[in-house]
Amino acid sequence: MKMPIFPDATVYALLGYGVVFVGLILLMAVVILAGKAMSSKKAAPAAAPAAAGSAAAPAAVKDGPAAPGSAGQIALHNVSDKEAAMLMAIVADKLGKPLNELRFKSIKEVK
């Protein structure tokens, strides 16, 4: 008499589920490790601008005291003060950050 096919199908199904779950666990580990690597790369350069900002502060004092919370001078290339102010406000709003936490070095109209 022939054995029923049910035990073979069960073994194959369980092996298939096992392979899929092991693959998902490995993929989850890779994504977590990549996320940690990216967040550590993002945190390291953040310290460098803080040091550069403190070094640039004495240069701003030479021209006169900067307004509280300002980041110093900005170079405007063929852009009016009003347009530059609007652009900075829009960028601050889109980023969800206060304007005094952002530093604009240069604004240039691209044609």
N, CA, C and O atoms as a MOPAC input file, in Angstrom:
PM7 MOZYME 1SCF
protein

 N      0.82900 1    -1.16500 1     0.00000 1
 C      0.00000 1     0.00000 1     0.00000 1
 C      0.88500 1     1.24500 1     0.00000 1
 O      1.94600 1     1.25800 1     0.62400 1
 N      0.45000 1     2.27700 1    -0.69400 1
 C      1.20700 1     3.50100 1    -0.83500 1
 C      0.98900 1     4.41300 1     0.37800 1
 O     -0.12200 1     4.52000 1     0.89700 1
 N      2.09900 1     5.08300 1     0.83000 1
 C      2.00000 1     5.98100 1     1.98800 1
 C      1.26100 1     7.24900 1     1.56000 1
 O      1.36100 1     7.65500 1     0.40200 1
 N      0.53200 1     7.87100 1     2.46000 1
 C     -0.16900 1     9.11400 1     2.11000 1
 C      0.83300 1    10.25200 1     1.84800 1
 O      1.93200 1    10.26700 1     2.40400 1
 N      0.44500 1    11.16900 1     1.02000 1
 C      1.31800 1    12.27300 1     0.63100 1
 C      1.35000 1    13.37200 1     1.69200 1
 O      2.21500 1    14.24600 1     1.64400 1
 N      0.44000 1    13.34100 1     2.62800 1
 C      0.33500 1    14.39200 1     3.63900 1
 C      1.61900 1    14.59400 1     4.43300 1
 O      2.01400 1    15.75000 1     4.58500 1
 N      2.31100 1    13.57800 1     4.95500 1
 C      3.54000 1    13.82900 1     5.71500 1
 C      4.63300 1    14.48900 1     4.86800 1
 O      5.35300 1    15.35300 1     5.36900 1
 N      4.77100 1    14.10200 1     3.60300 1
 C      5.78000 1    14.73100 1     2.75100 1
 C      5.46600 1    16.21600 1     2.53600 1
 O      6.35900 1    17.05900 1     2.61900 1
 N      4.23300 1    16.52400 1     2.26900 1
 C      3.84100 1    17.91200 1     2.05000 1
 C      4.06000 1    18.74400 1     3.31100 1
 O      4.45100 1    19.90900 1     3.22900 1
 N      3.81300 1    18.15800 1     4.45900 1
 C      4.00800 1    18.87200 1     5.72400 1
 C      5.47900 1    19.19400 1     5.93900 1
 O      5.81900 1    20.30800 1     6.33700 1
 N      6.34800 1    18.23400 1     5.67900 1
 C      7.78900 1    18.44900 1     5.85500 1
 C      8.27400 1    19.53100 1     4.89800 1
 O      9.02900 1    20.41400 1     5.30300 1
 N      7.85600 1    19.47700 1     3.64400 1
 C      8.26900 1    20.48600 1     2.67400 1
 C      7.76200 1    21.87900 1     3.06300 1
 O      8.48000 1    22.87200 1     2.94600 1
 N      6.53200 1    21.92900 1     3.51900 1
 C      5.96800 1    23.22600 1     3.91500 1
 C      6.72700 1    23.79300 1     5.10700 1
 O      7.05600 1    24.97900 1     5.12000 1
 N      7.01000 1    22.96400 1     6.10500 1
 C      7.74100 1    23.44100 1     7.28100 1
 C      9.15900 1    23.87800 1     6.91900 1
 O      9.65200 1    24.87800 1     7.43900 1
 N      9.81200 1    23.13500 1     6.03300 1
 C     11.14400 1    23.54400 1     5.57900 1
 C     11.07500 1    24.87400 1     4.82600 1
 O     11.93200 1    25.73900 1     5.00800 1
 N     10.07800 1    25.03200 1     4.00200 1
 C      9.91500 1    26.29700 1     3.26000 1
 C      9.67600 1    27.46500 1     4.19200 1
 O     10.28600 1    28.52200 1     4.03300 1
 N      8.78200 1    27.28400 1     5.17800 1
 C      8.53100 1    28.34900 1     6.15100 1
 C      9.80200 1    28.67400 1     6.93400 1
 O     10.09600 1    29.84100 1     7.19100 1
 N     10.54700 1    27.65000 1     7.30800 1
 C     11.78700 1    27.86400 1     8.05500 1
 C     12.79700 1    28.67300 1     7.26100 1
 O     13.42500 1    29.58700 1     7.79500 1
 N     12.95500 1    28.33700 1     5.97700 1
 C     13.89600 1    29.07200 1     5.13200 1
 C     13.46100 1    30.53300 1     5.00100 1
 O     14.29400 1    31.43600 1     5.07600 1
 N     12.17800 1    30.76500 1     4.80700 1
 C     11.67400 1    32.13300 1     4.66100 1
 C     11.90400 1    32.92800 1     5.94500 1
 O     12.35800 1    34.07100 1     5.88200 1
 N     11.60300 1    32.35200 1     7.10000 1
 C     11.76600 1    33.07900 1     8.35200 1
 C     13.23500 1    33.34200 1     8.66600 1
 O     13.56600 1    34.41100 1     9.18000 1
 N     14.11900 1    32.40000 1     8.37000 1
 C     15.54700 1    32.63200 1     8.58100 1
 C     16.01800 1    33.76600 1     7.66000 1
 O     16.79800 1    34.62200 1     8.07800 1
 N     15.54900 1    33.77000 1     6.42400 1
 C     15.90000 1    34.84700 1     5.50200 1
 C     15.39600 1    36.19500 1     5.98800 1
 O     16.11200 1    37.19200 1     5.89500 1
 N     14.16700 1    36.24100 1     6.50800 1
 C     13.62100 1    37.48900 1     7.03900 1
 C     14.40100 1    37.97400 1     8.25200 1
 O     14.63300 1    39.17400 1     8.39800 1
 N     14.80200 1    37.06700 1     9.11300 1
 C     15.59000 1    37.44600 1    10.29600 1
 C     16.94400 1    38.01200 1     9.87000 1
 O     17.39800 1    39.01400 1    10.42300 1
 N     17.58900 1    37.37800 1     8.89300 1
 C     18.87000 1    37.89800 1     8.40200 1
 C     18.69100 1    39.26800 1     7.74700 1
 O     19.51900 1    40.15800 1     7.94500 1
 N     17.63700 1    39.44600 1     6.98100 1
 C     17.36900 1    40.73300 1     6.34200 1
 C     17.11200 1    41.81200 1     7.39100 1
 O     17.57600 1    42.94300 1     7.24300 1
 N     16.38000 1    41.47400 1     8.44400 1
 C     16.11700 1    42.41500 1     9.52100 1
 C     17.42200 1    42.82800 1    10.20300 1
 O     17.60200 1    44.00000 1    10.53400 1
 N     18.32900 1    41.87800 1    10.41600 1
 C     19.61300 1    42.19100 1    11.03700 1
 C     20.43400 1    43.12200 1    10.14800 1
 O     21.06900 1    44.05100 1    10.64800 1
 N     20.42500 1    42.88500 1     8.84300 1
 C     21.17100 1    43.74500 1     7.91500 1
 C     20.60700 1    45.16200 1     7.93100 1
 O     21.37200 1    46.12600 1     7.94200 1
 N     19.28400 1    45.30300 1     7.93200 1
 C     18.65400 1    46.62800 1     7.93100 1
 C     18.96600 1    47.36600 1     9.23100 1
 O     19.25000 1    48.56300 1     9.20300 1
 N     18.91800 1    46.68000 1    10.35700 1
 C     19.22400 1    47.31200 1    11.64500 1
 C     20.67600 1    47.77000 1    11.67800 1
 O     20.96300 1    48.88600 1    12.11000 1
 N     21.59800 1    46.91800 1    11.22600 1
 C     23.01500 1    47.28900 1    11.21600 1
 C     23.27200 1    48.45700 1    10.26800 1
 O     24.05700 1    49.34900 1    10.59200 1
 N     22.63000 1    48.46500 1     9.11400 1
 C     22.80300 1    49.57500 1     8.17200 1
 C     22.25000 1    50.87200 1     8.77000 1
 O     22.84500 1    51.93600 1     8.59600 1
 N     21.13900 1    50.79000 1     9.46000 1
 C     20.57400 1    51.97500 1    10.11600 1
 C     21.49200 1    52.53300 1    11.18300 1
 O     21.66000 1    53.74800 1    11.29000 1
 N     22.09100 1    51.65000 1    11.97600 1
 C     23.03300 1    52.10600 1    13.00200 1
 C     24.27500 1    52.71500 1    12.36600 1
 O     24.80300 1    53.70600 1    12.87000 1
 N     24.74300 1    52.14000 1    11.27400 1
 C     25.92300 1    52.68500 1    10.59500 1
 C     25.61800 1    54.06700 1    10.03400 1
 O     26.45400 1    54.96600 1    10.12900 1
 N     24.43800 1    54.25300 1     9.45400 1
 C     24.07900 1    55.55500 1     8.89800 1
 C     23.88600 1    56.59500 1     9.99100 1
 O     24.28400 1    57.74700 1     9.81600 1
 N     23.28600 1    56.21600 1    11.11100 1
 C     23.07700 1    57.19200 1    12.18300 1
 C     24.39600 1    57.57900 1    12.83800 1
 O     24.53600 1    58.71100 1    13.30100 1
 N     25.36700 1    56.67100 1    12.89100 1
 C     26.66400 1    57.03000 1    13.46000 1
 C     27.42900 1    57.93600 1    12.50600 1
 O     28.17700 1    58.80100 1    12.96300 1
 N     27.26500 1    57.76700 1    11.18200 1
 C     27.90800 1    58.65500 1    10.21500 1
 C     27.28300 1    60.04000 1    10.26100 1
 O     27.97800 1    61.03800 1    10.06800 1
 N     25.98800 1    60.11400 1    10.51200 1
 C     25.30100 1    61.39200 1    10.55800 1
 C     25.68300 1    62.16000 1    11.82300 1
 O     25.76900 1    63.38700 1    11.78800 1
 N     25.91200 1    61.47400 1    12.92700 1
 C     26.22900 1    62.13300 1    14.18600 1
 C     27.65400 1    62.67700 1    14.19200 1
 O     27.90300 1    63.70500 1    14.82200 1
 N     28.58800 1    62.03300 1    13.52300 1
 C     29.98300 1    62.46400 1    13.54300 1
 C     30.18900 1    63.80900 1    12.85000 1
 O     30.85700 1    64.66200 1    13.43600 1
 N     29.66700 1    64.06600 1    11.64400 1
 C     29.88900 1    65.37200 1    11.02700 1
 C     29.16500 1    66.50800 1    11.73700 1
 O     29.52300 1    67.66800 1    11.53600 1
 N     28.17200 1    66.22100 1    12.55100 1
 C     27.44000 1    67.27700 1    13.24000 1
 C     28.33800 1    68.00400 1    14.23700 1
 O     28.09900 1    69.17500 1    14.52900 1
 N     29.35200 1    67.34700 1    14.75700 1
 C     30.24700 1    67.98400 1    15.70400 1
 C     31.18100 1    68.96000 1    15.00100 1
 O     31.55500 1    69.97500 1    15.58800 1
 N     31.56300 1    68.68300 1    13.77400 1
 C     32.49300 1    69.54900 1    13.04600 1
 C     31.90700 1    70.93200 1    12.76600 1
 O     32.61200 1    71.91500 1    12.99100 1
 N     30.65000 1    71.08000 1    12.28500 1
 C     30.13300 1    72.43300 1    12.06300 1
 C     30.00400 1    73.24100 1    13.35500 1
 O     30.12100 1    74.46600 1    13.33000 1
 N     29.76900 1    72.57600 1    14.46700 1
 C     29.67600 1    73.31000 1    15.72300 1
 C     31.01600 1    73.95200 1    16.04500 1
 O     31.06500 1    75.09700 1    16.49200 1
 N     32.09400 1    73.22700 1    15.82200 1
 C     33.41500 1    73.79000 1    16.05900 1
 C     33.72200 1    74.88800 1    15.04900 1
 O     34.31800 1    75.90300 1    15.40900 1
 N     33.32900 1    74.70700 1    13.80200 1
 C     33.55800 1    75.71700 1    12.77900 1
 C     32.73200 1    76.96700 1    13.06100 1
 O     33.19200 1    78.08100 1    12.81400 1
 N     31.52600 1    76.79100 1    13.57100 1
 C     30.67300 1    77.92800 1    13.89400 1
 C     31.26000 1    78.76300 1    15.01700 1
 O     31.14900 1    79.98900 1    14.99200 1
 N     31.88000 1    78.12900 1    16.00100 1
 C     32.48300 1    78.87900 1    17.09600 1
 C     33.72800 1    79.60800 1    16.62400 1
 O     34.05200 1    80.67200 1    17.15200 1
 N     34.43400 1    79.06100 1    15.64200 1
 C     35.61400 1    79.74000 1    15.11000 1
 C     35.20900 1    80.92600 1    14.24100 1
 O     35.95600 1    81.90100 1    14.15200 1
 N     34.03900 1    80.86500 1    13.59600 1
 C     33.58700 1    81.94600 1    12.72700 1
 C     32.97800 1    83.09500 1    13.52400 1
 O     32.85100 1    84.20100 1    12.99800 1
 N     32.60600 1    82.86500 1    14.75300 1
 C     31.96900 1    83.89500 1    15.55500 1
 C     32.87100 1    85.11200 1    15.78000 1
 O     32.37200 1    86.23100 1    15.66600 1
 N     34.16000 1    84.97200 1    16.09000 1
 C     34.99400 1    86.16800 1    16.26900 1
 C     35.08800 1    87.01400 1    15.00500 1
 O     35.23200 1    88.23200 1    15.10400 1
 N     35.01200 1    86.41100 1    13.82200 1
 C     35.05400 1    87.18200 1    12.58100 1
 C     33.82200 1    88.06800 1    12.46500 1
 O     33.91100 1    89.17600 1    11.93600 1
 N     32.67900 1    87.60500 1    12.94600 1
 C     31.46200 1    88.39900 1    12.88600 1
 C     31.53900 1    89.57200 1    13.86000 1
 O     30.94400 1    90.61800 1    13.60200 1
 N     32.24600 1    89.42500 1    14.95400 1
 C     32.37800 1    90.49200 1    15.93500 1
 C     33.16500 1    91.65300 1    15.33400 1
 O     32.93900 1    92.80900 1    15.69200 1
 N     34.08300 1    91.35000 1    14.42900 1
 C     34.89100 1    92.38300 1    13.78200 1
 C     33.98900 1    93.38100 1    13.04100 1
 O     34.24500 1    94.58400 1    13.07900 1
 N     32.94100 1    92.89600 1    12.37100 1
 C     32.02600 1    93.75100 1    11.63100 1
 C     30.98100 1    94.39200 1    12.53400 1
 O     30.26700 1    95.30100 1    12.10900 1
 N     30.89100 1    93.94900 1    13.71300 1
 C     29.88700 1    94.43000 1    14.65500 1
 C     29.19300 1    93.22900 1    15.26500 1
 O     29.23900 1    92.13900 1    14.69500 1
 N     28.56000 1    93.39900 1    16.39300 1
 C     27.92200 1    92.25000 1    17.04000 1
 C     26.75800 1    91.72500 1    16.20300 1
 O     25.95500 1    92.49300 1    15.67300 1
 N     26.68500 1    90.39600 1    16.09900 1
 C     25.59600 1    89.75800 1    15.34800 1
 C     24.34200 1    89.73500 1    16.21000 1
 O     24.41100 1    89.78500 1    17.43800 1
 N     23.21900 1    89.65900 1    15.55500 1
 C     21.94900 1    89.57200 1    16.27300 1
 C     21.88900 1    88.25700 1    17.03300 1
 O     22.47700 1    87.26600 1    16.59900 1
 N     21.18600 1    88.23400 1    18.16200 1
 C     21.09200 1    86.98000 1    18.92800 1
 C     20.49300 1    85.87000 1    18.06900 1
 O     19.43400 1    86.04100 1    17.46400 1
 N     21.18000 1    84.73700 1    18.02300 1
 C     20.69100 1    83.58900 1    17.28200 1
 C     21.05900 1    83.59300 1    15.82100 1
 O     20.73300 1    82.64100 1    15.11100 1
 N     21.73300 1    84.63900 1    15.33300 1
 C     22.08300 1    84.65700 1    13.92100 1
 C     23.38400 1    83.90100 1    13.70500 1
 O     24.16600 1    83.71300 1    14.63700 1
 N     23.60900 1    83.46900 1    12.46900 1
 C     24.79900 1    82.68500 1    12.14300 1
 C     25.81300 1    83.50200 1    11.36900 1
 O     26.69600 1    82.92200 1    10.73600 1
 N     25.72400 1    84.82300 1    11.39200 1
 C     26.72700 1    85.64300 1    10.73400 1
 C     26.30400 1    86.10700 1     9.35900 1
 O     25.11600 1    86.27800 1     9.08600 1
 N     27.28500 1    86.30900 1     8.49400 1
 C     27.07600 1    86.88400 1     7.17100 1
 C     26.55600 1    85.85100 1     6.17500 1
 O     26.77400 1    84.65000 1     6.33200 1
 N     25.86300 1    86.34500 1     5.14800 1
 C     25.37900 1    85.50100 1     4.06500 1
 C     25.68500 1    86.22100 1     2.75100 1
 O     25.50300 1    87.43400 1     2.64500 1
 N     26.14400 1    85.48000 1     1.76700 1
 C     26.46600 1    86.05900 1     0.45600 1
 C     25.24400 1    85.93400 1    -0.45200 1
 O     24.75500 1    84.83100 1    -0.69600 1
 N     24.75800 1    87.06500 1    -0.94700 1
 C     23.61500 1    87.08200 1    -1.85900 1
 C     24.11700 1    87.39100 1    -3.26300 1
 O     24.78400 1    88.40300 1    -3.48200 1
 N     23.80000 1    86.52700 1    -4.20200 1
 C     24.23100 1    86.67700 1    -5.59100 1
 C     23.01000 1    86.91300 1    -6.47000 1
 O     22.27200 1    85.97400 1    -6.76900 1
 N     22.78800 1    88.16200 1    -6.88800 1
 C     21.65200 1    88.55100 1    -7.72300 1
 C     20.30400 1    88.20000 1    -7.09700 1
 O     19.36100 1    87.83100 1    -7.79700 1
 N     20.22600 1    88.31700 1    -5.77400 1
 C     18.98600 1    88.04400 1    -5.04600 1
 C     18.76800 1    89.21400 1    -4.09200 1
 O     19.69600 1    89.63600 1    -3.40300 1
 N     17.54400 1    89.73700 1    -4.05200 1
 C     17.26100 1    90.85000 1    -3.13800 1
 C     17.14500 1    90.33200 1    -1.71100 1
 O     16.96400 1    89.13700 1    -1.47500 1
 N     17.25500 1    91.25600 1    -0.77300 1
 C     17.13400 1    90.87900 1     0.63800 1
 C     15.77000 1    90.25900 1     0.93500 1
 O     15.66700 1    89.30000 1     1.70000 1
 N     14.72600 1    90.81700 1     0.32100 1
 C     13.36500 1    90.31600 1     0.54300 1
 C     13.22600 1    88.88000 1     0.03600 1
 O     12.65000 1    88.03700 1     0.72300 1
 N     13.75000 1    88.59200 1    -1.16600 1
 C     13.68200 1    87.23200 1    -1.71200 1
 C     14.48300 1    86.25600 1    -0.85600 1
 O     14.05000 1    85.12800 1    -0.62300 1
 N     15.64300 1    86.68900 1    -0.39200 1
 C     16.46700 1    85.82900 1     0.45300 1
 C     15.75200 1    85.50900 1     1.76300 1
 O     15.79400 1    84.37400 1     2.23700 1
 N     15.09800 1    86.51200 1     2.34400 1
 C     14.37400 1    86.29300 1     3.59500 1
 C     13.21800 1    85.31100 1     3.39100 1
 O     12.96400 1    84.45000 1     4.23300 1
 N     12.52400 1    85.45300 1     2.26100 1
 C     11.41600 1    84.52700 1     1.97300 1
 C     11.93100 1    83.10700 1     1.78300 1
 O     11.34000 1    82.15800 1     2.29700 1
 N     13.03600 1    82.95600 1     1.04500 1
 C     13.60100 1    81.62000 1     0.82300 1
 C     14.03600 1    80.97800 1     2.13800 1
 O     13.78400 1    79.79600 1     2.37100 1
 N     14.68600 1    81.75800 1     2.99200 1
 C     15.12900 1    81.20500 1     4.27800 1
 C     13.95000 1    80.80300 1     5.14100 1
 O     13.99900 1    79.77600 1     5.81800 1
 N     12.87700 1    81.60900 1     5.12800 1
 C     11.68200 1    81.27100 1     5.90900 1
 C     11.02000 1    80.00000 1     5.37900 1
 O     10.55900 1    79.16400 1     6.15600 1
 N     10.97400 1    79.85900 1     4.05700 1
 C     10.36300 1    78.66000 1     3.45400 1
 C     11.17100 1    77.41800 1     3.81800 1
 O     10.59600 1    76.39200 1     4.18100 1
 N     12.49500 1    77.50200 1     3.72500 1
 C     13.34700 1    76.35400 1     4.05400 1
 C     13.18000 1    75.97800 1     5.52200 1
 O     13.07200 1    74.79600 1     5.84700 1
 N     13.15900 1    76.96500 1     6.40800 1
 C     12.99400 1    76.69200 1     7.83800 1
 C     11.64800 1    76.03200 1     8.10800 1
 O     11.55400 1    75.11400 1     8.92200 1
 N     10.59400 1    76.50700 1     7.41700 1
 C      9.26500 1    75.92700 1     7.61000 1
 C      9.21200 1    74.48400 1     7.11700 1
 O      8.66200 1    73.61500 1     7.79300 1
 N      9.78800 1    74.22600 1     5.92800 1
 C      9.76500 1    72.86800 1     5.36700 1
 C     10.57000 1    71.90300 1     6.22900 1
 O     10.19200 1    70.73900 1     6.36400 1
 N     11.67800 1    72.36700 1     6.81700 1
 C     12.49600 1    71.50700 1     7.67200 1
 C     11.91200 1    71.37700 1     9.07800 1
 O     12.27600 1    70.46800 1     9.82400 1
 N     11.00600 1    72.28600 1     9.43600 1
 C     10.41600 1    72.24600 1    10.76700 1
 C     11.39700 1    72.67600 1    11.84900 1
 O     11.31000 1    72.22100 1    12.98900 1
 N     12.33000 1    73.55100 1    11.49200 1
 C     13.33800 1    74.01800 1    12.44400 1
 C     13.23400 1    75.53500 1    12.55600 1
 O     12.84200 1    76.20700 1    11.60100 1
 N     13.58400 1    76.07400 1    13.72100 1
 C     13.62600 1    77.53500 1    13.84600 1
 C     14.72500 1    78.11300 1    12.95400 1
 O     15.75200 1    77.47200 1    12.72700 1
 N     14.50600 1    79.29700 1    12.46400 1
 C     15.44500 1    79.92700 1    11.54700 1
 C     16.81100 1    80.13600 1    12.18200 1
 O     17.82800 1    80.08100 1    11.49000 1
 N     16.85100 1    80.37800 1    13.49900 1
 C     18.14100 1    80.63000 1    14.14700 1
 C     18.96200 1    79.35200 1    14.33600 1
 O     20.10900 1    79.43100 1    14.77500 1
 N     18.41400 1    78.19200 1    14.02200 1
 C     19.17500 1    76.94300 1    14.08300 1
 C     19.75400 1    76.56600 1    12.72500 1
 O     20.49800 1    75.59100 1    12.62300 1
 N     19.42500 1    77.32100 1    11.68200 1
 C     19.92200 1    77.04500 1    10.34400 1
 C     21.01900 1    78.04700 1     9.99500 1
 O     21.03300 1    79.17300 1    10.49100 1
 N     21.93300 1    77.61700 1     9.13700 1
 C     22.99900 1    78.50800 1     8.69200 1
 C     22.99300 1    78.54500 1     7.17200 1
 O     23.18000 1    77.52500 1     6.50900 1
 N     22.77800 1    79.72600 1     6.64000 1
 C     22.80500 1    79.93300 1     5.19800 1
 C     24.11000 1    80.63700 1     4.86500 1
 O     24.39500 1    81.70600 1     5.40600 1
 N     24.89400 1    80.05400 1     3.98900 1
 C     26.17500 1    80.65500 1     3.60700 1
 C     26.02900 1    81.53700 1     2.37900 1
 O     26.65100 1    82.59600 1     2.29200 1
 N     25.21100 1    81.10400 1     1.43200 1
 C     25.10900 1    81.81500 1     0.16100 1
 C     23.75600 1    81.49200 1    -0.47800 1
 O     23.26100 1    80.37000 1    -0.37800 1
 N     23.17300 1    82.49000 1    -1.12900 1
 C     21.94800 1    82.28000 1    -1.89900 1
 C     22.20100 1    82.84000 1    -3.28300 1
 O     22.61300 1    83.99100 1    -3.43200 1
 N     21.95600 1    82.02700 1    -4.29200 1
 C     22.23800 1    82.40800 1    -5.66900 1
 C     21.05900 1    82.00600 1    -6.54400 1
 O     20.55100 1    80.89100 1    -6.42500 1
 N     20.62400 1    82.89600 1    -7.41400 1
 C     19.54000 1    82.58100 1    -8.33200 1
 C     20.07300 1    81.71300 1    -9.45800 1
 O     21.07600 1    82.04100 1   -10.09200 1
 N     19.38700 1    80.59600 1    -9.69900 1
 C     19.78000 1    79.68100 1   -10.77000 1
 C     18.81000 1    79.87100 1   -11.92300 1
 O     17.59500 1    79.78200 1   -11.74400 1
 N     19.34500 1    80.13000 1   -13.09400 1
 C     18.47700 1    80.37600 1   -14.25000 1
 C     18.52800 1    79.20900 1   -15.18900 1
 O     17.86500 1    79.22100 1   -16.22600 1

